């Protein structure tokens, strides 16, 4: 069951998401990232939309198509990328041609990637930059469903060209963490030290799931 309360996603953003996924131009695009995970776990708010596809596309053509339906401002429109604002909501469209860990899930007119896929993508995001607290927050809550070993397996399926030890190392490296960047609103208070402790413990006891 999706979490759709206004504490997770505003009604306006949820309605926009449904409208977007009804469009034939966006067939094959799936909701990913923090919003997808927040709607599955119900742990925090998320204010933007990330729609990924395994297919190639032209950002300027997609922007023109979407402008027929919405008020759209394109911040970047290039091959395989469209970064935009639609009805004042930040919406990014990205080509992400990597294998699926699990088949996408459809509910309430929305197609979104599984927690397994998002766990792999979160690890990849942390490899790229360990600055964003929200990525570590998401890992904290994913550890209530999967062990570190599980997540490294998902990562290996999705990104088989990257050594999973890089993900493990990045996961426990907090020196670049900046708590002022994109800090989400959590439904329950959570200290950064709690996040670090759980992740460090999970890395040491890599089969453990925190129930």
ChimeraX commands (.cxc) that place a marker at each C-alpha (Angstrom):
marker #1 position 0.00,0.00,0.00 radius 0.5
marker #1 position 1.34,3.40,-0.95 radius 0.5
marker #1 position 1.72,6.13,1.65 radius 0.5
marker #1 position -0.01,9.18,0.17 radius 0.5
marker #1 position -0.64,11.45,3.16 radius 0.5
marker #1 position 0.25,15.12,2.81 radius 0.5
marker #1 position 3.15,14.51,5.24 radius 0.5
marker #1 position 4.75,12.33,2.53 radius 0.5
marker #1 position 3.68,13.97,-0.74 radius 0.5
marker #1 position 1.41,16.94,-1.35 radius 0.5
marker #1 position -1.94,16.19,-3.04 radius 0.5
marker #1 position -0.92,18.49,-5.90 radius 0.5
marker #1 position 2.32,16.60,-6.52 radius 0.5
marker #1 position 0.58,13.23,-6.30 radius 0.5
marker #1 position -2.07,14.36,-8.80 radius 0.5
marker #1 position 0.64,15.64,-11.15 radius 0.5
marker #1 position 2.39,12.28,-10.90 radius 0.5
marker #1 position -0.80,10.46,-11.86 radius 0.5
marker #1 position -1.33,12.82,-14.80 radius 0.5
marker #1 position 2.21,12.32,-16.02 radius 0.5
marker #1 position 2.01,8.55,-15.90 radius 0.5
marker #1 position -1.21,8.55,-17.90 radius 0.5
marker #1 position 0.58,10.07,-20.89 radius 0.5
marker #1 position 1.55,7.74,-23.74 radius 0.5
marker #1 position 4.73,9.80,-24.17 radius 0.5
marker #1 position 5.87,8.57,-20.76 radius 0.5
marker #1 position 5.20,4.87,-21.23 radius 0.5
marker #1 position 8.18,3.01,-19.80 radius 0.5
marker #1 position 9.04,5.75,-17.29 radius 0.5
marker #1 position 9.07,4.71,-13.62 radius 0.5
marker #1 position 9.02,6.73,-10.42 radius 0.5
marker #1 position 12.34,6.32,-8.61 radius 0.5
marker #1 position 14.32,8.07,-5.91 radius 0.5
marker #1 position 13.23,9.52,-2.61 radius 0.5
marker #1 position 9.58,10.05,-3.51 radius 0.5
marker #1 position 9.15,6.48,-4.68 radius 0.5
marker #1 position 10.80,5.17,-1.52 radius 0.5
marker #1 position 8.90,7.55,0.78 radius 0.5
marker #1 position 5.60,6.42,-0.70 radius 0.5
marker #1 position 6.57,2.78,-0.10 radius 0.5
marker #1 position 8.06,3.21,3.40 radius 0.5
marker #1 position 6.20,6.27,4.70 radius 0.5
marker #1 position 9.30,7.49,6.54 radius 0.5
marker #1 position 9.78,11.05,5.24 radius 0.5
marker #1 position 8.47,13.73,2.94 radius 0.5
marker #1 position 9.64,14.28,-0.61 radius 0.5
marker #1 position 8.90,17.27,-2.79 radius 0.5
marker #1 position 10.20,16.37,-6.25 radius 0.5
marker #1 position 9.65,13.67,-8.84 radius 0.5
marker #1 position 12.25,11.52,-10.60 radius 0.5
marker #1 position 11.04,9.51,-13.59 radius 0.5
marker #1 position 13.59,7.15,-15.11 radius 0.5
marker #1 position 13.45,5.03,-18.25 radius 0.5
marker #1 position 15.73,2.36,-19.64 radius 0.5
marker #1 position 15.22,3.84,-23.12 radius 0.5
marker #1 position 17.00,6.71,-24.84 radius 0.5
marker #1 position 15.14,9.96,-25.53 radius 0.5
marker #1 position 15.73,13.55,-26.63 radius 0.5
marker #1 position 15.16,15.99,-23.80 radius 0.5
marker #1 position 14.08,18.87,-26.05 radius 0.5
marker #1 position 11.51,16.70,-27.84 radius 0.5
marker #1 position 10.09,15.40,-24.56 radius 0.5
marker #1 position 9.89,18.97,-23.24 radius 0.5
marker #1 position 7.90,20.02,-26.31 radius 0.5
marker #1 position 5.55,17.06,-25.92 radius 0.5
marker #1 position 4.95,17.73,-22.23 radius 0.5
marker #1 position 4.41,21.44,-22.86 radius 0.5
marker #1 position 1.25,20.48,-24.75 radius 0.5
marker #1 position -0.20,19.25,-21.44 radius 0.5
marker #1 position 1.45,21.28,-18.67 radius 0.5
marker #1 position 3.12,24.55,-17.79 radius 0.5
marker #1 position 6.72,23.39,-18.12 radius 0.5
marker #1 position 10.01,25.17,-17.57 radius 0.5
marker #1 position 12.99,23.24,-18.92 radius 0.5
marker #1 position 16.18,23.84,-16.93 radius 0.5
marker #1 position 18.20,21.34,-18.99 radius 0.5
marker #1 position 17.06,19.48,-22.09 radius 0.5
marker #1 position 19.69,17.26,-23.71 radius 0.5
marker #1 position 19.91,13.70,-24.95 radius 0.5
marker #1 position 18.61,11.31,-22.26 radius 0.5
marker #1 position 18.00,14.12,-19.73 radius 0.5
marker #1 position 15.23,16.61,-19.05 radius 0.5
marker #1 position 15.43,18.60,-15.82 radius 0.5
marker #1 position 12.28,20.64,-15.45 radius 0.5
marker #1 position 9.66,22.32,-13.32 radius 0.5
marker #1 position 6.07,21.36,-14.06 radius 0.5
marker #1 position 3.32,23.27,-12.29 radius 0.5
marker #1 position 6.06,24.50,-9.92 radius 0.5
marker #1 position 7.13,20.93,-9.04 radius 0.5
marker #1 position 10.71,19.84,-9.80 radius 0.5
marker #1 position 10.44,16.89,-12.19 radius 0.5
marker #1 position 13.47,15.16,-13.71 radius 0.5
marker #1 position 13.37,12.67,-16.58 radius 0.5
marker #1 position 16.50,10.54,-16.97 radius 0.5
marker #1 position 17.57,7.61,-19.12 radius 0.5
marker #1 position 19.05,5.00,-16.78 radius 0.5
marker #1 position 19.85,1.91,-18.89 radius 0.5
marker #1 position 20.65,-0.56,-16.13 radius 0.5
marker #1 position 19.07,-3.93,-15.36 radius 0.5
marker #1 position 16.09,-4.11,-13.05 radius 0.5
marker #1 position 16.57,-6.03,-9.82 radius 0.5
marker #1 position 12.81,-6.64,-9.70 radius 0.5
marker #1 position 9.96,-5.83,-12.03 radius 0.5
marker #1 position 8.40,-2.38,-11.50 radius 0.5
marker #1 position 5.29,-2.18,-9.31 radius 0.5
marker #1 position 2.03,-0.53,-10.41 radius 0.5
marker #1 position -0.48,0.93,-7.96 radius 0.5
marker #1 position -2.97,3.82,-8.10 radius 0.5
marker #1 position -1.98,4.60,-11.67 radius 0.5
marker #1 position 1.69,4.94,-10.74 radius 0.5
marker #1 position 4.53,2.68,-11.85 radius 0.5
marker #1 position 7.49,2.78,-9.50 radius 0.5
marker #1 position 10.69,0.85,-9.00 radius 0.5
marker #1 position 11.01,-1.68,-6.20 radius 0.5
marker #1 position 12.76,-1.01,-2.91 radius 0.5
marker #1 position 15.46,-3.41,-4.11 radius 0.5
marker #1 position 16.18,-1.26,-7.16 radius 0.5
marker #1 position 16.07,1.95,-5.15 radius 0.5
marker #1 position 18.45,0.49,-2.55 radius 0.5
marker #1 position 20.95,-0.19,-5.34 radius 0.5
marker #1 position 20.47,3.31,-6.74 radius 0.5
marker #1 position 20.92,4.87,-3.30 radius 0.5
marker #1 position 24.24,3.08,-2.90 radius 0.5
marker #1 position 25.30,4.36,-6.30 radius 0.5
marker #1 position 24.25,7.89,-5.34 radius 0.5
marker #1 position 26.35,7.70,-2.17 radius 0.5
marker #1 position 29.36,6.54,-4.21 radius 0.5
marker #1 position 28.92,9.63,-6.40 radius 0.5
marker #1 position 28.47,11.98,-3.44 radius 0.5
marker #1 position 28.34,11.35,0.27 radius 0.5
marker #1 position 27.06,14.85,1.04 radius 0.5
marker #1 position 23.30,14.29,1.10 radius 0.5
marker #1 position 21.88,13.30,4.47 radius 0.5
marker #1 position 18.65,12.10,2.84 radius 0.5
marker #1 position 20.49,9.26,1.08 radius 0.5
marker #1 position 21.81,7.96,4.40 radius 0.5
marker #1 position 18.36,8.42,5.97 radius 0.5
marker #1 position 16.89,6.27,3.23 radius 0.5
marker #1 position 19.54,3.60,3.81 radius 0.5
marker #1 position 18.77,3.72,7.56 radius 0.5
marker #1 position 15.14,2.80,6.87 radius 0.5
marker #1 position 15.94,0.33,4.10 radius 0.5
marker #1 position 17.99,-1.57,6.68 radius 0.5
marker #1 position 14.68,-2.45,8.35 radius 0.5
marker #1 position 13.87,-4.51,5.24 radius 0.5
marker #1 position 17.25,-5.63,3.86 radius 0.5
marker #1 position 20.70,-6.41,5.19 radius 0.5
marker #1 position 23.84,-4.77,3.85 radius 0.5
marker #1 position 24.61,-8.05,2.08 radius 0.5
marker #1 position 21.20,-7.90,0.41 radius 0.5
marker #1 position 21.76,-4.34,-0.75 radius 0.5
marker #1 position 25.22,-5.09,-2.09 radius 0.5
marker #1 position 23.69,-7.96,-4.07 radius 0.5
marker #1 position 21.05,-5.62,-5.53 radius 0.5
marker #1 position 23.84,-3.17,-6.36 radius 0.5
marker #1 position 25.84,-5.88,-8.15 radius 0.5
marker #1 position 22.82,-6.85,-10.25 radius 0.5
marker #1 position 22.14,-3.28,-11.30 radius 0.5
marker #1 position 25.71,-2.01,-11.64 radius 0.5
marker #1 position 27.75,-5.10,-12.45 radius 0.5
marker #1 position 30.66,-2.99,-13.72 radius 0.5
marker #1 position 31.27,-1.35,-10.30 radius 0.5
marker #1 position 33.05,-3.17,-7.48 radius 0.5
marker #1 position 30.49,-3.49,-4.65 radius 0.5
marker #1 position 33.29,-2.85,-2.15 radius 0.5
marker #1 position 33.20,0.75,-3.36 radius 0.5
marker #1 position 29.58,0.93,-2.21 radius 0.5
marker #1 position 30.43,-0.60,1.16 radius 0.5
marker #1 position 33.27,1.86,1.69 radius 0.5
marker #1 position 31.15,4.85,0.66 radius 0.5
marker #1 position 28.33,3.71,2.92 radius 0.5
marker #1 position 30.46,4.07,6.04 radius 0.5
marker #1 position 32.35,7.24,5.03 radius 0.5
marker #1 position 30.65,10.25,6.60 radius 0.5
marker #1 position 33.30,12.97,6.35 radius 0.5
marker #1 position 31.60,14.63,3.37 radius 0.5
marker #1 position 28.13,14.59,4.94 radius 0.5
marker #1 position 26.46,18.03,4.91 radius 0.5
marker #1 position 23.30,18.13,7.01 radius 0.5
marker #1 position 22.16,21.39,5.38 radius 0.5
marker #1 position 21.75,19.89,1.89 radius 0.5
marker #1 position 18.23,18.74,0.98 radius 0.5
marker #1 position 17.37,17.79,4.54 radius 0.5
marker #1 position 13.96,16.07,4.47 radius 0.5
marker #1 position 11.22,16.23,7.07 radius 0.5
marker #1 position 10.98,12.96,8.94 radius 0.5
marker #1 position 7.77,11.66,10.45 radius 0.5
marker #1 position 9.69,10.78,13.62 radius 0.5
marker #1 position 12.77,12.58,14.98 radius 0.5
marker #1 position 16.07,10.92,14.11 radius 0.5
marker #1 position 19.56,12.05,15.09 radius 0.5
marker #1 position 22.42,11.92,12.61 radius 0.5
marker #1 position 24.44,9.92,15.14 radius 0.5
marker #1 position 21.66,7.30,15.19 radius 0.5
marker #1 position 21.85,7.03,11.41 radius 0.5
marker #1 position 25.63,6.61,11.45 radius 0.5
marker #1 position 25.52,4.04,14.24 radius 0.5
marker #1 position 22.95,1.84,12.50 radius 0.5
marker #1 position 24.81,1.95,9.20 radius 0.5
marker #1 position 28.17,1.20,10.84 radius 0.5
marker #1 position 26.62,-1.67,12.79 radius 0.5
marker #1 position 24.96,-3.02,9.65 radius 0.5
marker #1 position 28.26,-2.93,7.78 radius 0.5
marker #1 position 29.96,-4.89,10.57 radius 0.5
marker #1 position 27.10,-7.40,10.83 radius 0.5
marker #1 position 26.30,-7.56,7.16 radius 0.5
marker #1 position 23.51,-10.14,7.39 radius 0.5
marker #1 position 21.55,-8.20,10.00 radius 0.5
marker #1 position 18.14,-6.65,9.28 radius 0.5
marker #1 position 16.91,-4.09,11.81 radius 0.5
marker #1 position 13.29,-4.99,12.54 radius 0.5
marker link #1:1,2 radius 0.2
marker link #1:2,3 radius 0.2
marker link #1:3,4 radius 0.2
marker link #1:4,5 radius 0.2
marker link #1:5,6 radius 0.2
marker link #1:6,7 radius 0.2
marker link #1:7,8 radius 0.2
marker link #1:8,9 radius 0.2
marker link #1:9,10 radius 0.2
marker link #1:10,11 radius 0.2
marker link #1:11,12 radius 0.2
marker link #1:12,13 radius 0.2
marker link #1:13,14 radius 0.2
marker link #1:14,15 radius 0.2
marker link #1:15,16 radius 0.2
marker link #1:16,17 radius 0.2
marker link #1:17,18 radius 0.2
marker link #1:18,19 radius 0.2
marker link #1:19,20 radius 0.2
marker link #1:20,21 radius 0.2
marker link #1:21,22 radius 0.2
marker link #1:22,23 radius 0.2
marker link #1:23,24 radius 0.2
marker link #1:24,25 radius 0.2
marker link #1:25,26 radius 0.2
marker link #1:26,27 radius 0.2
marker link #1:27,28 radius 0.2
marker link #1:28,29 radius 0.2
marker link #1:29,30 radius 0.2
marker link #1:30,31 radius 0.2
marker link #1:31,32 radius 0.2
marker link #1:32,33 radius 0.2
marker link #1:33,34 radius 0.2
marker link #1:34,35 radius 0.2
marker link #1:35,36 radius 0.2
marker link #1:36,37 radius 0.2
marker link #1:37,38 radius 0.2
marker link #1:38,39 radius 0.2
marker link #1:39,40 radius 0.2
marker link #1:40,41 radius 0.2
marker link #1:41,42 radius 0.2
marker link #1:42,43 radius 0.2
marker link #1:43,44 radius 0.2
marker link #1:44,45 radius 0.2
marker link #1:45,46 radius 0.2
marker link #1:46,47 radius 0.2
marker link #1:47,48 radius 0.2
marker link #1:48,49 radius 0.2
marker link #1:49,50 radius 0.2
marker link #1:50,51 radius 0.2
marker link #1:51,52 radius 0.2
marker link #1:52,53 radius 0.2
marker link #1:53,54 radius 0.2
marker link #1:54,55 radius 0.2
marker link #1:55,56 radius 0.2
marker link #1:56,57 radius 0.2
marker link #1:57,58 radius 0.2
marker link #1:58,59 radius 0.2
marker link #1:59,60 radius 0.2
marker link #1:60,61 radius 0.2
marker link #1:61,62 radius 0.2
marker link #1:62,63 radius 0.2
marker link #1:63,64 radius 0.2
marker link #1:64,65 radius 0.2
marker link #1:65,66 radius 0.2
marker link #1:66,67 radius 0.2
marker link #1:67,68 radius 0.2
marker link #1:68,69 radius 0.2
marker link #1:69,70 radius 0.2
marker link #1:70,71 radius 0.2
marker link #1:71,72 radius 0.2
marker link #1:72,73 radius 0.2
marker link #1:73,74 radius 0.2
marker link #1:74,75 radius 0.2
marker link #1:75,76 radius 0.2
marker link #1:76,77 radius 0.2
marker link #1:77,78 radius 0.2
marker link #1:78,79 radius 0.2
marker link #1:79,80 radius 0.2
marker link #1:80,81 radius 0.2
marker link #1:81,82 radius 0.2
marker link #1:82,83 radius 0.2
marker link #1:83,84 radius 0.2
marker link #1:84,85 radius 0.2
marker link #1:85,86 radius 0.2
marker link #1:86,87 radius 0.2
marker link #1:87,88 radius 0.2
marker link #1:88,89 radius 0.2
marker link #1:89,90 radius 0.2
marker link #1:90,91 radius 0.2
marker link #1:91,92 radius 0.2
marker link #1:92,93 radius 0.2
marker link #1:93,94 radius 0.2
marker link #1:94,95 radius 0.2
marker link #1:95,96 radius 0.2
marker link #1:96,97 radius 0.2
marker link #1:97,98 radius 0.2
marker link #1:98,99 radius 0.2
marker link #1:99,100 radius 0.2
marker link #1:100,101 radius 0.2
marker link #1:101,102 radius 0.2
marker link #1:102,103 radius 0.2
marker link #1:103,104 radius 0.2
marker link #1:104,105 radius 0.2
marker link #1:105,106 radius 0.2
marker link #1:106,107 radius 0.2
marker link #1:107,108 radius 0.2
marker link #1:108,109 radius 0.2
marker link #1:109,110 radius 0.2
marker link #1:110,111 radius 0.2
marker link #1:111,112 radius 0.2
marker link #1:112,113 radius 0.2
marker link #1:113,114 radius 0.2
marker link #1:114,115 radius 0.2
marker link #1:115,116 radius 0.2
marker link #1:116,117 radius 0.2
marker link #1:117,118 radius 0.2
marker link #1:118,119 radius 0.2
marker link #1:119,120 radius 0.2
marker link #1:120,121 radius 0.2
marker link #1:121,122 radius 0.2
marker link #1:122,123 radius 0.2
marker link #1:123,124 radius 0.2
marker link #1:124,125 radius 0.2
marker link #1:125,126 radius 0.2
marker link #1:126,127 radius 0.2
marker link #1:127,128 radius 0.2
marker link #1:128,129 radius 0.2
marker link #1:129,130 radius 0.2
marker link #1:130,131 radius 0.2
marker link #1:131,132 radius 0.2
marker link #1:132,133 radius 0.2
marker link #1:133,134 radius 0.2
marker link #1:134,135 radius 0.2
marker link #1:135,136 radius 0.2
marker link #1:136,137 radius 0.2
marker link #1:137,138 radius 0.2
marker link #1:138,139 radius 0.2
marker link #1:139,140 radius 0.2
marker link #1:140,141 radius 0.2
marker link #1:141,142 radius 0.2
marker link #1:142,143 radius 0.2
marker link #1:143,144 radius 0.2
marker link #1:144,145 radius 0.2
marker link #1:145,146 radius 0.2
marker link #1:146,147 radius 0.2
marker link #1:147,148 radius 0.2
marker link #1:148,149 radius 0.2
marker link #1:149,150 radius 0.2
marker link #1:150,151 radius 0.2
marker link #1:151,152 radius 0.2
marker link #1:152,153 radius 0.2
marker link #1:153,154 radius 0.2
marker link #1:154,155 radius 0.2
marker link #1:155,156 radius 0.2
marker link #1:156,157 radius 0.2
marker link #1:157,158 radius 0.2
marker link #1:158,159 radius 0.2
marker link #1:159,160 radius 0.2
marker link #1:160,161 radius 0.2
marker link #1:161,162 radius 0.2
marker link #1:162,163 radius 0.2
marker link #1:163,164 radius 0.2
marker link #1:164,165 radius 0.2
marker link #1:165,166 radius 0.2
marker link #1:166,167 radius 0.2
marker link #1:167,168 radius 0.2
marker link #1:168,169 radius 0.2
marker link #1:169,170 radius 0.2
marker link #1:170,171 radius 0.2
marker link #1:171,172 radius 0.2
marker link #1:172,173 radius 0.2
marker link #1:173,174 radius 0.2
marker link #1:174,175 radius 0.2
marker link #1:175,176 radius 0.2
marker link #1:176,177 radius 0.2
marker link #1:177,178 radius 0.2
marker link #1:178,179 radius 0.2
marker link #1:179,180 radius 0.2
marker link #1:180,181 radius 0.2
marker link #1:181,182 radius 0.2
marker link #1:182,183 radius 0.2
marker link #1:183,184 radius 0.2
marker link #1:184,185 radius 0.2
marker link #1:185,186 radius 0.2
marker link #1:186,187 radius 0.2
marker link #1:187,188 radius 0.2
marker link #1:188,189 radius 0.2
marker link #1:189,190 radius 0.2
marker link #1:190,191 radius 0.2
marker link #1:191,192 radius 0.2
marker link #1:192,193 radius 0.2
marker link #1:193,194 radius 0.2
marker link #1:194,195 radius 0.2
marker link #1:195,196 radius 0.2
marker link #1:196,197 radius 0.2
marker link #1:197,198 radius 0.2
marker link #1:198,199 radius 0.2
marker link #1:199,200 radius 0.2
marker link #1:200,201 radius 0.2
marker link #1:201,202 radius 0.2
marker link #1:202,203 radius 0.2
marker link #1:203,204 radius 0.2
marker link #1:204,205 radius 0.2
marker link #1:205,206 radius 0.2
marker link #1:206,207 radius 0.2
marker link #1:207,208 radius 0.2
marker link #1:208,209 radius 0.2
marker link #1:209,210 radius 0.2
marker link #1:210,211 radius 0.2
view
